[in-house]
Structures are given as C-alpha cells and as structure tokens.
Amino acid sequence: MPLEIKKSVQQMVDEADSQIETMPLADAMKAHGQPGVTFIDIRDPRELWRDGTIPGAINVTRGMLEMWIDPASPYAKDYFQTGNKFIFFCAGAWRSALATKTAQDMGLTPVAHIAGGFGAWKTAGGPVQKVESKK
C-alpha cells in the first residue's frame, strides 16, 4: 500500500516560493562577487564534483543547513553570522526554495534563492568553477 502523502513536495515548494524571495537569474548574476553577498550551494558534494559550482559559493549540504545556521549549535558556521545577504541555489530551485524558507524561518535575513537554480545559471553562461573530490 503506497504512502498517503498529506502534502506533496511540489506543494511544499510552492508554499515556500510564496513566502520567500526568488531572485531572477539576471539579478543573481549581477549580485555575484558583490560585497555583502554570499552564495550558498546546497547540493550534494557529488553534484559539485560532477557539475562544478558558482565561483566563491559555499557548499552547505541540505542535511546540515539548520545546524550550521544556528549560532547555539556546536556545528554553527561563522559566515552565517556576517549579516550578508545569502543567495541559496541547488540544481533546479526546489531544494533551494525549501532551504531558503527554512533559513528565513530560523531568522536568517536577508535570504533569497535563484530562479531556475544552477542549471539556469550554467545555461545562461554564468561562471562555473570546477570542484575536485576530496577523496
């Protein structure tokens, strides 16, 4: 018997998108490299090794996001305490919508995510940095 889902992932993404800033790709490209802006790549490291990332982006896997944002967590990362604008992205903007909503709910502001994600960034010719496996 299949699991009876109360809320689909599409519904969750749509709900998140209605409550967060979705940054148009052109605006994200203009913001890249600007002071006070930090790009957060929430994809799995294997995706980064395969496809690269936006230069200067910090990889924060989706599973550690909350622990790295919360300053009271033993895993807290200082860069989340900078007051910068955080622009989240994933491959296609579903995971980043959920991550941006979570970060916003935790009190991290300002936050946004990139419309279309890293796939749209690459297609539009945005700069891509190769990421080597740490194996």
Secondary structure as UniProt FT lines:
FT   HELIX           9..17
FT   TURN            18..19
FT   STRAND          22..23
FT   HELIX           25..31
FT   TURN            32..33
FT   TURN            35..36
FT   STRAND          37..41
FT   HELIX           45..51
FT   TURN            55..56
FT   STRAND          58..59
FT   HELIX           62..64
FT   HELIX           65..69
FT   TURN            71..72
FT   TURN            74..75
FT   HELIX           78..81
FT   STRAND          85..89
FT   HELIX           94..106
FT   STRAND          111..114
FT   TURN            115..116
FT   HELIX           117..123
FT   TURN            124..125
//
